């Protein structure tokens, strides 16, 4: 079996080589993102491994002509792949799972940094301003935290937060018994109105698109804090900016952002990003921005590559593939 791996970062190569050997597969890899210009790379391969690049109809059709049977994304989210078309051509699309602790722990860090005004404290320190103006924080144990989405990540966030003694409200269309030990499931309306801080852990779907918008923001407490380490599309960015400017939203920590795809994981040190909303948010002292790094741990990167290879292998050998999407 041969896999073509696209968008390979330097830190992934060792894992690809190690797991390739362990699973007995041949690999061809490139640091370039998949596109029509490099489609020929998949010649002789049965599967491709990709990350976040949108995989649209034209590319899927070309890969299909080359005999590709599996498209595996080394990510949990798979909204960037036209998996319905792939299915109609007999191509299996699969995602991966990885240590749910990685995003959950990062989320707790973002929560603590947001409530303790850490961006302001740290930037002031760099400028040798050690005053206490506007950096007084809040204690988590006195707050009500709303968690939207109780899949693996949301559930881990809740378990981690339970140690802080805060009140935890949760919303998910599919409640879990294990979560009820630490959190109270409530309606979305109640979660909006009763939470001091809301953290998002839902996938990007039609239902969750702009879940936080002008209308839902109105239902929230004044000064609410928002955390998003899920997907940028969950928040209407211009509505959030207006709410931050008016003080309706007191602070935010955003590891993801609408239209981040062309920017994150690239170096813009000497160039303009052209992302105006990002520039406005980044300039706000109460907004902590990180470039979609919540997933990025040794354990998660190892899992992403092992499970991407393993899922290609399972599909091609007719085994049950737990990561199959379509
Ligand atoms: C995912 O696995 O879905 C992520 O969000 C991380 C990825 C963008 C590298």
py3Dmol code that shows the C-alpha trace and the ligand (Angstrom):
import py3Dmol

protein = """\
ATOM      1  CA  UNK A   1       0.000   0.000   0.000  1.00  0.00           C
ATOM      2  CA  UNK A   2       1.232   3.487  -0.795  1.00  0.00           C
ATOM      3  CA  UNK A   3       0.038   6.773   0.747  1.00  0.00           C
ATOM      4  CA  UNK A   4       0.696  10.297  -0.515  1.00  0.00           C
ATOM      5  CA  UNK A   5       0.933  12.686   2.439  1.00  0.00           C
ATOM      6  CA  UNK A   6       0.399  16.393   1.770  1.00  0.00           C
ATOM      7  CA  UNK A   7       1.134  19.527   3.836  1.00  0.00           C
ATOM      8  CA  UNK A   8       3.701  17.627   5.925  1.00  0.00           C
ATOM      9  CA  UNK A   9       5.393  19.801   8.494  1.00  0.00           C
ATOM     10  CA  UNK A  10       8.954  19.110   9.583  1.00  0.00           C
ATOM     11  CA  UNK A  11       7.747  17.960  12.982  1.00  0.00           C
ATOM     12  CA  UNK A  12       5.549  15.311  11.339  1.00  0.00           C
ATOM     13  CA  UNK A  13       8.185  13.625   9.178  1.00  0.00           C
ATOM     14  CA  UNK A  14       9.714  11.476  11.940  1.00  0.00           C
ATOM     15  CA  UNK A  15       6.259  10.163  12.877  1.00  0.00           C
ATOM     16  CA  UNK A  16       5.426   9.429   9.224  1.00  0.00           C
ATOM     17  CA  UNK A  17       8.657   7.499   8.806  1.00  0.00           C
ATOM     18  CA  UNK A  18       8.219   5.607  12.089  1.00  0.00           C
ATOM     19  CA  UNK A  19       4.570   4.663  11.643  1.00  0.00           C
ATOM     20  CA  UNK A  20       5.071   4.009   7.903  1.00  0.00           C
ATOM     21  CA  UNK A  21       7.660   1.400   8.828  1.00  0.00           C
ATOM     22  CA  UNK A  22       5.561  -0.013  11.686  1.00  0.00           C
ATOM     23  CA  UNK A  23       2.490  -0.469   9.458  1.00  0.00           C
ATOM     24  CA  UNK A  24       4.530  -1.605   6.431  1.00  0.00           C
ATOM     25  CA  UNK A  25       3.388   1.059   4.005  1.00  0.00           C
ATOM     26  CA  UNK A  26       5.227   3.065   1.341  1.00  0.00           C
ATOM     27  CA  UNK A  27       5.012   6.806   1.651  1.00  0.00           C
ATOM     28  CA  UNK A  28       5.505   9.757  -0.621  1.00  0.00           C
ATOM     29  CA  UNK A  29       5.269  13.089   1.130  1.00  0.00           C
ATOM     30  CA  UNK A  30       5.422  16.793   0.372  1.00  0.00           C
ATOM     31  CA  UNK A  31       5.311  19.944   2.426  1.00  0.00           C
ATOM     32  CA  UNK A  32       3.030  21.457  -0.228  1.00  0.00           C
ATOM     33  CA  UNK A  33      -0.721  21.601   0.185  1.00  0.00           C
ATOM     34  CA  UNK A  34      -2.725  19.337  -2.124  1.00  0.00           C
ATOM     35  CA  UNK A  35      -3.875  20.919  -5.378  1.00  0.00           C
ATOM     36  CA  UNK A  36      -4.387  20.270  -9.060  1.00  0.00           C
ATOM     37  CA  UNK A  37      -0.794  21.361  -9.702  1.00  0.00           C
ATOM     38  CA  UNK A  38       0.678  18.480  -7.680  1.00  0.00           C
ATOM     39  CA  UNK A  39      -2.073  15.872  -8.188  1.00  0.00           C
ATOM     40  CA  UNK A  40       0.375  13.663 -10.118  1.00  0.00           C
ATOM     41  CA  UNK A  41       2.161  12.919  -6.851  1.00  0.00           C
ATOM     42  CA  UNK A  42      -0.573  10.417  -6.003  1.00  0.00           C
ATOM     43  CA  UNK A  43       0.278   8.227  -9.003  1.00  0.00           C
ATOM     44  CA  UNK A  44       0.692   4.646  -7.733  1.00  0.00           C
ATOM     45  CA  UNK A  45      -0.906   5.501  -4.351  1.00  0.00           C
ATOM     46  CA  UNK A  46      -4.213   4.148  -3.039  1.00  0.00           C
ATOM     47  CA  UNK A  47      -4.681   6.747  -0.292  1.00  0.00           C
ATOM     48  CA  UNK A  48      -3.902  10.371   0.512  1.00  0.00           C
ATOM     49  CA  UNK A  49      -3.347  12.028   3.879  1.00  0.00           C
ATOM     50  CA  UNK A  50      -4.211  15.736   4.114  1.00  0.00           C
ATOM     51  CA  UNK A  51      -4.732  18.425   6.736  1.00  0.00           C
ATOM     52  CA  UNK A  52      -6.894  21.530   6.485  1.00  0.00           C
ATOM     53  CA  UNK A  53      -6.719  22.489   2.799  1.00  0.00           C
ATOM     54  CA  UNK A  54     -10.182  22.520   1.208  1.00  0.00           C
ATOM     55  CA  UNK A  55     -10.511  19.382  -0.928  1.00  0.00           C
ATOM     56  CA  UNK A  56     -13.001  20.319  -3.607  1.00  0.00           C
ATOM     57  CA  UNK A  57     -14.766  18.473  -6.405  1.00  0.00           C
ATOM     58  CA  UNK A  58     -12.163  18.978  -9.161  1.00  0.00           C
ATOM     59  CA  UNK A  59      -9.293  17.600  -7.076  1.00  0.00           C
ATOM     60  CA  UNK A  60     -11.322  14.614  -5.872  1.00  0.00           C
ATOM     61  CA  UNK A  61     -12.199  13.761  -9.480  1.00  0.00           C
ATOM     62  CA  UNK A  62      -8.540  13.894 -10.538  1.00  0.00           C
ATOM     63  CA  UNK A  63      -7.425  11.765  -7.565  1.00  0.00           C
ATOM     64  CA  UNK A  64     -10.213   9.316  -8.424  1.00  0.00           C
ATOM     65  CA  UNK A  65      -8.760   8.965 -11.934  1.00  0.00           C
ATOM     66  CA  UNK A  66      -5.403   8.136 -10.359  1.00  0.00           C
ATOM     67  CA  UNK A  67      -7.089   5.335  -8.398  1.00  0.00           C
ATOM     68  CA  UNK A  68      -7.265   6.928  -4.949  1.00  0.00           C
ATOM     69  CA  UNK A  69      -9.613   4.948  -2.682  1.00  0.00           C
ATOM     70  CA  UNK A  70      -9.172   6.789   0.641  1.00  0.00           C
ATOM     71  CA  UNK A  71      -8.815  10.439   1.626  1.00  0.00           C
ATOM     72  CA  UNK A  72      -7.724  10.662   5.243  1.00  0.00           C
ATOM     73  CA  UNK A  73      -7.580  14.005   7.000  1.00  0.00           C
ATOM     74  CA  UNK A  74      -5.165  14.157   9.925  1.00  0.00           C
ATOM     75  CA  UNK A  75      -7.707  16.301  11.770  1.00  0.00           C
ATOM     76  CA  UNK A  76     -10.871  15.742  13.778  1.00  0.00           C
ATOM     77  CA  UNK A  77     -12.836  18.269  11.692  1.00  0.00           C
ATOM     78  CA  UNK A  78     -13.616  17.197   8.129  1.00  0.00           C
ATOM     79  CA  UNK A  79     -15.749  20.067   6.864  1.00  0.00           C
ATOM     80  CA  UNK A  80     -12.995  20.989   4.381  1.00  0.00           C
ATOM     81  CA  UNK A  81     -13.559  17.814   2.334  1.00  0.00           C
ATOM     82  CA  UNK A  82     -16.401  17.318  -0.153  1.00  0.00           C
ATOM     83  CA  UNK A  83     -17.084  13.891   1.349  1.00  0.00           C
ATOM     84  CA  UNK A  84     -20.483  13.454  -0.322  1.00  0.00           C
ATOM     85  CA  UNK A  85     -18.890  13.638  -3.769  1.00  0.00           C
ATOM     86  CA  UNK A  86     -16.086  11.340  -2.645  1.00  0.00           C
ATOM     87  CA  UNK A  87     -18.674   8.794  -1.491  1.00  0.00           C
ATOM     88  CA  UNK A  88     -20.437   8.924  -4.860  1.00  0.00           C
ATOM     89  CA  UNK A  89     -17.106   8.002  -6.498  1.00  0.00           C
ATOM     90  CA  UNK A  90     -16.502   5.162  -4.040  1.00  0.00           C
ATOM     91  CA  UNK A  91     -13.778   7.048  -2.141  1.00  0.00           C
ATOM     92  CA  UNK A  92     -13.783   6.665   1.633  1.00  0.00           C
ATOM     93  CA  UNK A  93     -13.151   9.837   3.629  1.00  0.00           C
ATOM     94  CA  UNK A  94     -11.875   9.442   7.162  1.00  0.00           C
ATOM     95  CA  UNK A  95     -10.772  11.718   9.969  1.00  0.00           C
ATOM     96  CA  UNK A  96      -8.695  10.929  13.064  1.00  0.00           C
ATOM     97  CA  UNK A  97      -9.162  11.119  16.780  1.00  0.00           C
ATOM     98  CA  UNK A  98      -6.429  12.275  19.099  1.00  0.00           C
ATOM     99  CA  UNK A  99      -5.843  12.866  22.763  1.00  0.00           C
ATOM    100  CA  UNK A 100      -8.890  14.898  23.851  1.00  0.00           C
ATOM    101  CA  UNK A 101      -6.725  16.336  26.645  1.00  0.00           C
ATOM    102  CA  UNK A 102      -4.797  18.521  24.233  1.00  0.00           C
ATOM    103  CA  UNK A 103      -7.629  20.917  23.331  1.00  0.00           C
ATOM    104  CA  UNK A 104      -9.298  20.513  26.734  1.00  0.00           C
ATOM    105  CA  UNK A 105      -6.204  21.589  28.659  1.00  0.00           C
ATOM    106  CA  UNK A 106      -5.564  24.453  26.243  1.00  0.00           C
ATOM    107  CA  UNK A 107      -9.149  25.603  26.765  1.00  0.00           C
ATOM    108  CA  UNK A 108      -8.694  25.679  30.534  1.00  0.00           C
ATOM    109  CA  UNK A 109      -5.515  27.714  29.996  1.00  0.00           C
ATOM    110  CA  UNK A 110      -7.453  30.165  27.790  1.00  0.00           C
ATOM    111  CA  UNK A 111     -10.217  30.428  30.385  1.00  0.00           C
ATOM    112  CA  UNK A 112      -7.730  31.228  33.149  1.00  0.00           C
ATOM    113  CA  UNK A 113      -5.795  33.659  30.968  1.00  0.00           C
ATOM    114  CA  UNK A 114      -8.998  35.456  29.984  1.00  0.00           C
ATOM    115  CA  UNK A 115     -10.401  35.817  33.493  1.00  0.00           C
ATOM    116  CA  UNK A 116      -7.012  36.933  34.894  1.00  0.00           C
ATOM    117  CA  UNK A 117      -6.444  39.449  32.039  1.00  0.00           C
ATOM    118  CA  UNK A 118      -3.172  37.781  31.186  1.00  0.00           C
ATOM    119  CA  UNK A 119      -2.696  39.408  27.783  1.00  0.00           C
ATOM    120  CA  UNK A 120      -2.666  42.838  29.402  1.00  0.00           C
ATOM    121  CA  UNK A 121      -0.427  41.708  32.272  1.00  0.00           C
ATOM    122  CA  UNK A 122       2.115  40.162  29.912  1.00  0.00           C
ATOM    123  CA  UNK A 123       2.213  42.943  27.338  1.00  0.00           C
ATOM    124  CA  UNK A 124       2.481  45.553  30.117  1.00  0.00           C
ATOM    125  CA  UNK A 125       5.342  43.620  31.680  1.00  0.00           C
ATOM    126  CA  UNK A 126       7.264  43.740  28.395  1.00  0.00           C
ATOM    127  CA  UNK A 127       6.856  47.546  28.489  1.00  0.00           C
ATOM    128  CA  UNK A 128       8.009  47.634  32.160  1.00  0.00           C
ATOM    129  CA  UNK A 129       4.604  48.818  33.339  1.00  0.00           C
ATOM    130  CA  UNK A 130       4.061  46.947  36.602  1.00  0.00           C
ATOM    131  CA  UNK A 131       1.006  48.881  37.732  1.00  0.00           C
ATOM    132  CA  UNK A 132      -2.260  47.190  38.685  1.00  0.00           C
ATOM    133  CA  UNK A 133      -4.545  49.310  36.487  1.00  0.00           C
ATOM    134  CA  UNK A 134      -7.285  47.244  34.828  1.00  0.00           C
ATOM    135  CA  UNK A 135      -5.750  43.871  35.533  1.00  0.00           C
ATOM    136  CA  UNK A 136      -7.846  42.769  38.479  1.00  0.00           C
ATOM    137  CA  UNK A 137      -9.228  39.346  37.652  1.00  0.00           C
ATOM    138  CA  UNK A 138     -11.990  37.002  38.739  1.00  0.00           C
ATOM    139  CA  UNK A 139     -11.990  33.643  40.513  1.00  0.00           C
ATOM    140  CA  UNK A 140     -13.234  30.672  38.565  1.00  0.00           C
ATOM    141  CA  UNK A 141     -14.753  29.106  41.670  1.00  0.00           C
ATOM    142  CA  UNK A 142     -17.297  31.945  41.815  1.00  0.00           C
ATOM    143  CA  UNK A 143     -18.288  31.762  38.163  1.00  0.00           C
ATOM    144  CA  UNK A 144     -20.866  29.877  36.090  1.00  0.00           C
ATOM    145  CA  UNK A 145     -19.296  28.304  33.023  1.00  0.00           C
ATOM    146  CA  UNK A 146     -21.394  27.313  29.992  1.00  0.00           C
ATOM    147  CA  UNK A 147     -19.966  24.519  27.848  1.00  0.00           C
ATOM    148  CA  UNK A 148     -21.469  24.073  24.383  1.00  0.00           C
ATOM    149  CA  UNK A 149     -20.849  20.593  23.019  1.00  0.00           C
ATOM    150  CA  UNK A 150     -20.057  17.634  25.246  1.00  0.00           C
ATOM    151  CA  UNK A 151     -18.223  15.383  22.819  1.00  0.00           C
ATOM    152  CA  UNK A 152     -14.803  14.138  23.891  1.00  0.00           C
ATOM    153  CA  UNK A 153     -13.253  17.610  24.152  1.00  0.00           C
ATOM    154  CA  UNK A 154     -16.210  19.298  25.875  1.00  0.00           C
ATOM    155  CA  UNK A 155     -16.478  16.408  28.315  1.00  0.00           C
ATOM    156  CA  UNK A 156     -12.769  16.693  29.170  1.00  0.00           C
ATOM    157  CA  UNK A 157     -13.068  20.451  29.631  1.00  0.00           C
ATOM    158  CA  UNK A 158     -15.918  19.846  32.074  1.00  0.00           C
ATOM    159  CA  UNK A 159     -13.956  17.201  33.993  1.00  0.00           C
ATOM    160  CA  UNK A 160     -10.952  19.550  34.206  1.00  0.00           C
ATOM    161  CA  UNK A 161     -13.106  22.488  35.299  1.00  0.00           C
ATOM    162  CA  UNK A 162     -14.805  20.425  37.989  1.00  0.00           C
ATOM    163  CA  UNK A 163     -11.628  20.705  40.052  1.00  0.00           C
ATOM    164  CA  UNK A 164     -12.006  24.497  40.235  1.00  0.00           C
ATOM    165  CA  UNK A 165     -15.369  24.427  41.993  1.00  0.00           C
ATOM    166  CA  UNK A 166     -17.245  26.525  39.438  1.00  0.00           C
ATOM    167  CA  UNK A 167     -20.851  25.890  38.477  1.00  0.00           C
ATOM    168  CA  UNK A 168     -20.953  24.164  35.080  1.00  0.00           C
ATOM    169  CA  UNK A 169     -23.863  24.292  32.632  1.00  0.00           C
ATOM    170  CA  UNK A 170     -23.772  22.219  29.469  1.00  0.00           C
ATOM    171  CA  UNK A 171     -25.647  22.066  26.206  1.00  0.00           C
ATOM    172  CA  UNK A 172     -25.550  19.251  23.682  1.00  0.00           C
ATOM    173  CA  UNK A 173     -28.322  17.700  21.574  1.00  0.00           C
ATOM    174  CA  UNK A 174     -27.004  14.308  22.782  1.00  0.00           C
ATOM    175  CA  UNK A 175     -26.530  14.514  26.575  1.00  0.00           C
ATOM    176  CA  UNK A 176     -24.182  11.996  28.209  1.00  0.00           C
ATOM    177  CA  UNK A 177     -24.649  10.338  31.604  1.00  0.00           C
ATOM    178  CA  UNK A 178     -20.910  10.690  32.377  1.00  0.00           C
ATOM    179  CA  UNK A 179     -21.132  14.483  32.034  1.00  0.00           C
ATOM    180  CA  UNK A 180     -24.054  14.788  34.456  1.00  0.00           C
ATOM    181  CA  UNK A 181     -21.682  14.019  37.331  1.00  0.00           C
ATOM    182  CA  UNK A 182     -20.103  17.477  36.937  1.00  0.00           C
ATOM    183  CA  UNK A 183     -22.487  19.605  34.865  1.00  0.00           C
ATOM    184  CA  UNK A 184     -26.160  20.406  34.543  1.00  0.00           C
ATOM    185  CA  UNK A 185     -27.570  20.059  31.025  1.00  0.00           C
ATOM    186  CA  UNK A 186     -29.717  23.094  30.189  1.00  0.00           C
ATOM    187  CA  UNK A 187     -31.393  24.614  27.134  1.00  0.00           C
ATOM    188  CA  UNK A 188     -29.313  26.910  24.934  1.00  0.00           C
ATOM    189  CA  UNK A 189     -31.425  29.879  26.031  1.00  0.00           C
ATOM    190  CA  UNK A 190     -30.641  29.192  29.670  1.00  0.00           C
ATOM    191  CA  UNK A 191     -26.966  28.629  28.950  1.00  0.00           C
ATOM    192  CA  UNK A 192     -26.728  31.995  27.157  1.00  0.00           C
ATOM    193  CA  UNK A 193     -28.463  33.903  29.941  1.00  0.00           C
ATOM    194  CA  UNK A 194     -26.920  32.219  33.002  1.00  0.00           C
ATOM    195  CA  UNK A 195     -23.237  31.854  32.059  1.00  0.00           C
ATOM    196  CA  UNK A 196     -20.433  34.214  33.080  1.00  0.00           C
ATOM    197  CA  UNK A 197     -18.161  32.505  30.569  1.00  0.00           C
ATOM    198  CA  UNK A 198     -19.089  30.386  27.551  1.00  0.00           C
ATOM    199  CA  UNK A 199     -16.732  27.935  25.869  1.00  0.00           C
ATOM    200  CA  UNK A 200     -17.464  26.347  22.488  1.00  0.00           C
ATOM    201  CA  UNK A 201     -16.753  22.706  21.647  1.00  0.00           C
ATOM    202  CA  UNK A 202     -19.102  22.000  18.749  1.00  0.00           C
ATOM    203  CA  UNK A 203     -18.203  20.977  15.188  1.00  0.00           C
ATOM    204  CA  UNK A 204     -18.626  23.264  12.167  1.00  0.00           C
ATOM    205  CA  UNK A 205     -21.963  22.282  10.640  1.00  0.00           C
ATOM    206  CA  UNK A 206     -24.904  24.131   9.069  1.00  0.00           C
ATOM    207  CA  UNK A 207     -26.628  24.078  12.482  1.00  0.00           C
ATOM    208  CA  UNK A 208     -23.677  25.596  14.346  1.00  0.00           C
ATOM    209  CA  UNK A 209     -22.828  28.241  11.728  1.00  0.00           C
ATOM    210  CA  UNK A 210     -22.835  31.635  13.519  1.00  0.00           C
ATOM    211  CA  UNK A 211     -24.251  30.073  16.666  1.00  0.00           C
ATOM    212  CA  UNK A 212     -23.008  33.225  18.377  1.00  0.00           C
ATOM    213  CA  UNK A 213     -24.392  36.200  16.488  1.00  0.00           C
ATOM    214  CA  UNK A 214     -26.060  39.536  17.237  1.00  0.00           C
ATOM    215  CA  UNK A 215     -29.232  37.842  18.524  1.00  0.00           C
ATOM    216  CA  UNK A 216     -27.619  35.256  20.800  1.00  0.00           C
ATOM    217  CA  UNK A 217     -25.155  37.854  22.104  1.00  0.00           C
ATOM    218  CA  UNK A 218     -28.140  39.933  23.263  1.00  0.00           C
ATOM    219  CA  UNK A 219     -29.290  37.012  25.437  1.00  0.00           C
ATOM    220  CA  UNK A 220     -25.958  36.812  27.294  1.00  0.00           C
ATOM    221  CA  UNK A 221     -24.924  38.500  30.540  1.00  0.00           C
ATOM    222  CA  UNK A 222     -23.239  41.888  30.243  1.00  0.00           C
ATOM    223  CA  UNK A 223     -19.478  41.378  30.345  1.00  0.00           C
ATOM    224  CA  UNK A 224     -19.694  37.688  29.360  1.00  0.00           C
ATOM    225  CA  UNK A 225     -16.403  36.025  28.442  1.00  0.00           C
ATOM    226  CA  UNK A 226     -16.220  33.886  25.285  1.00  0.00           C
ATOM    227  CA  UNK A 227     -13.748  31.121  24.510  1.00  0.00           C
ATOM    228  CA  UNK A 228     -13.495  29.491  21.086  1.00  0.00           C
ATOM    229  CA  UNK A 229     -11.051  26.657  20.473  1.00  0.00           C
ATOM    230  CA  UNK A 230     -13.475  24.848  18.152  1.00  0.00           C
ATOM    231  CA  UNK A 231     -14.164  26.447  14.770  1.00  0.00           C
ATOM    232  CA  UNK A 232     -14.188  30.078  13.601  1.00  0.00           C
ATOM    233  CA  UNK A 233     -17.520  29.657  11.828  1.00  0.00           C
ATOM    234  CA  UNK A 234     -19.312  29.256  15.187  1.00  0.00           C
ATOM    235  CA  UNK A 235     -18.984  32.991  15.863  1.00  0.00           C
ATOM    236  CA  UNK A 236     -20.160  35.862  13.648  1.00  0.00           C
ATOM    237  CA  UNK A 237     -16.922  37.820  13.836  1.00  0.00           C
ATOM    238  CA  UNK A 238     -18.266  41.306  13.126  1.00  0.00           C
ATOM    239  CA  UNK A 239     -21.024  40.819  15.712  1.00  0.00           C
ATOM    240  CA  UNK A 240     -18.386  39.773  18.241  1.00  0.00           C
ATOM    241  CA  UNK A 241     -16.256  42.841  17.474  1.00  0.00           C
ATOM    242  CA  UNK A 242     -19.266  45.128  18.019  1.00  0.00           C
ATOM    243  CA  UNK A 243     -20.065  43.354  21.307  1.00  0.00           C
ATOM    244  CA  UNK A 244     -16.454  43.695  22.500  1.00  0.00           C
ATOM    245  CA  UNK A 245     -16.466  47.377  21.574  1.00  0.00           C
ATOM    246  CA  UNK A 246     -19.691  48.024  23.488  1.00  0.00           C
ATOM    247  CA  UNK A 247     -18.544  45.991  26.522  1.00  0.00           C
ATOM    248  CA  UNK A 248     -21.374  43.462  26.124  1.00  0.00           C
ATOM    249  CA  UNK A 249     -18.601  40.887  25.793  1.00  0.00           C
ATOM    250  CA  UNK A 250     -15.998  41.542  28.466  1.00  0.00           C
ATOM    251  CA  UNK A 251     -13.198  39.402  27.067  1.00  0.00           C
ATOM    252  CA  UNK A 252     -12.527  36.621  24.591  1.00  0.00           C
ATOM    253  CA  UNK A 253      -9.926  33.982  23.875  1.00  0.00           C
ATOM    254  CA  UNK A 254      -9.972  32.843  20.263  1.00  0.00           C
ATOM    255  CA  UNK A 255      -7.808  30.025  18.999  1.00  0.00           C
ATOM    256  CA  UNK A 256      -9.859  29.935  15.795  1.00  0.00           C
ATOM    257  CA  UNK A 257     -11.299  32.613  13.554  1.00  0.00           C
ATOM    258  CA  UNK A 258     -13.442  32.831  10.436  1.00  0.00           C
ATOM    259  CA  UNK A 259     -11.275  32.888   7.287  1.00  0.00           C
ATOM    260  CA  UNK A 260      -8.191  31.783   9.206  1.00  0.00           C
ATOM    261  CA  UNK A 261      -7.269  29.211   6.564  1.00  0.00           C
ATOM    262  CA  UNK A 262      -5.164  31.458   4.374  1.00  0.00           C
ATOM    263  CA  UNK A 263      -3.206  32.810   7.319  1.00  0.00           C
ATOM    264  CA  UNK A 264      -2.677  30.393  10.182  1.00  0.00           C
ATOM    265  CA  UNK A 265       0.398  28.142  10.069  1.00  0.00           C
ATOM    266  CA  UNK A 266       2.155  30.650   7.787  1.00  0.00           C
ATOM    267  CA  UNK A 267       4.682  33.358   8.646  1.00  0.00           C
ATOM    268  CA  UNK A 268       3.418  36.913   7.993  1.00  0.00           C
ATOM    269  CA  UNK A 269       6.256  38.676   9.814  1.00  0.00           C
ATOM    270  CA  UNK A 270       6.998  40.895   6.841  1.00  0.00           C
ATOM    271  CA  UNK A 271       3.600  40.959   5.136  1.00  0.00           C
ATOM    272  CA  UNK A 272       0.074  42.202   5.679  1.00  0.00           C
ATOM    273  CA  UNK A 273      -2.416  39.436   6.393  1.00  0.00           C
ATOM    274  CA  UNK A 274      -5.279  41.343   4.796  1.00  0.00           C
ATOM    275  CA  UNK A 275      -7.572  39.959   7.530  1.00  0.00           C
ATOM    276  CA  UNK A 276      -9.113  43.153   8.884  1.00  0.00           C
ATOM    277  CA  UNK A 277     -11.245  41.586  11.609  1.00  0.00           C
ATOM    278  CA  UNK A 278      -8.227  39.704  12.885  1.00  0.00           C
ATOM    279  CA  UNK A 279      -6.242  42.949  13.104  1.00  0.00           C
ATOM    280  CA  UNK A 280      -9.049  44.647  15.056  1.00  0.00           C
ATOM    281  CA  UNK A 281      -9.383  41.745  17.484  1.00  0.00           C
ATOM    282  CA  UNK A 282      -5.635  41.396  17.957  1.00  0.00           C
ATOM    283  CA  UNK A 283      -5.434  45.096  18.864  1.00  0.00           C
ATOM    284  CA  UNK A 284      -7.903  44.645  21.732  1.00  0.00           C
ATOM    285  CA  UNK A 285      -6.247  44.120  25.129  1.00  0.00           C
ATOM    286  CA  UNK A 286      -9.137  41.970  26.308  1.00  0.00           C
ATOM    287  CA  UNK A 287      -8.868  39.556  23.363  1.00  0.00           C
ATOM    288  CA  UNK A 288      -6.348  36.745  23.445  1.00  0.00           C
ATOM    289  CA  UNK A 289      -5.677  35.361  19.968  1.00  0.00           C
ATOM    290  CA  UNK A 290      -3.730  32.195  19.137  1.00  0.00           C
ATOM    291  CA  UNK A 291      -3.282  30.636  15.675  1.00  0.00           C
ATOM    292  CA  UNK A 292      -5.267  27.392  16.020  1.00  0.00           C
ATOM    293  CA  UNK A 293      -2.640  25.767  18.212  1.00  0.00           C
ATOM    294  CA  UNK A 294      -4.896  24.096  20.789  1.00  0.00           C
ATOM    295  CA  UNK A 295      -4.289  20.704  19.152  1.00  0.00           C
ATOM    296  CA  UNK A 296      -0.518  20.994  18.987  1.00  0.00           C
ATOM    297  CA  UNK A 297       1.109  18.568  21.439  1.00  0.00           C
ATOM    298  CA  UNK A 298       3.539  15.670  21.002  1.00  0.00           C
ATOM    299  CA  UNK A 299       0.791  13.189  21.827  1.00  0.00           C
ATOM    300  CA  UNK A 300      -1.756  14.661  19.408  1.00  0.00           C
ATOM    301  CA  UNK A 301       0.645  14.910  16.452  1.00  0.00           C
ATOM    302  CA  UNK A 302       1.711  11.301  16.999  1.00  0.00           C
ATOM    303  CA  UNK A 303      -1.957  10.172  17.144  1.00  0.00           C
ATOM    304  CA  UNK A 304      -2.874  12.204  14.043  1.00  0.00           C
ATOM    305  CA  UNK A 305      -0.271  10.464  11.920  1.00  0.00           C
ATOM    306  CA  UNK A 306      -0.666   6.979  13.332  1.00  0.00           C
ATOM    307  CA  UNK A 307      -4.457   7.028  12.988  1.00  0.00           C
ATOM    308  CA  UNK A 308      -4.338   8.568   9.498  1.00  0.00           C
ATOM    309  CA  UNK A 309      -2.092   5.719   8.298  1.00  0.00           C
ATOM    310  CA  UNK A 310      -4.038   3.104  10.242  1.00  0.00           C
ATOM    311  CA  UNK A 311      -7.392   4.298   8.893  1.00  0.00           C
ATOM    312  CA  UNK A 312      -6.135   4.124   5.266  1.00  0.00           C
ATOM    313  CA  UNK A 313      -4.869   0.623   5.926  1.00  0.00           C
ATOM    314  CA  UNK A 314      -8.110  -0.516   7.577  1.00  0.00           C
ATOM    315  CA  UNK A 315     -10.229   0.694   4.666  1.00  0.00           C
ATOM    316  CA  UNK A 316      -7.943  -0.784   2.012  1.00  0.00           C
ATOM    317  CA  UNK A 317      -7.797  -4.181   3.729  1.00  0.00           C
ATOM    318  CA  UNK A 318     -11.573  -4.252   4.322  1.00  0.00           C
ATOM    319  CA  UNK A 319     -11.310  -3.947   8.099  1.00  0.00           C
ATOM    320  CA  UNK A 320     -13.779  -1.893  10.118  1.00  0.00           C
ATOM    321  CA  UNK A 321     -12.495   1.719  10.065  1.00  0.00           C
ATOM    322  CA  UNK A 322     -13.639   3.615  13.193  1.00  0.00           C
ATOM    323  CA  UNK A 323     -12.681   6.944  11.579  1.00  0.00           C
ATOM    324  CA  UNK A 324     -14.772   6.497   8.408  1.00  0.00           C
ATOM    325  CA  UNK A 325     -16.989   9.519   7.664  1.00  0.00           C
ATOM    326  CA  UNK A 326     -18.972   8.754   4.511  1.00  0.00           C
TER     327      UNK A 326
END
"""
ligand_1 = """\
9
LIG
C -8.732 19.376 14.115
O -8.118 18.305 14.322
O -9.899 19.363 13.674
C -8.084 20.652 14.427
O -8.774 21.605 14.676
C -6.590 20.761 14.338
C -6.163 20.930 12.920
C -6.631 22.192 12.294
C -4.672 20.801 12.729
"""
view = py3Dmol.view(width=600, height=400)
view.addModel(protein, "pdb")
view.setStyle({"model": 0}, {"cartoon": {"style": "trace"}})
view.addModel(ligand_1, "xyz")
view.setStyle({"model": 1}, {"stick": {}})
view.zoomTo()
view.show()
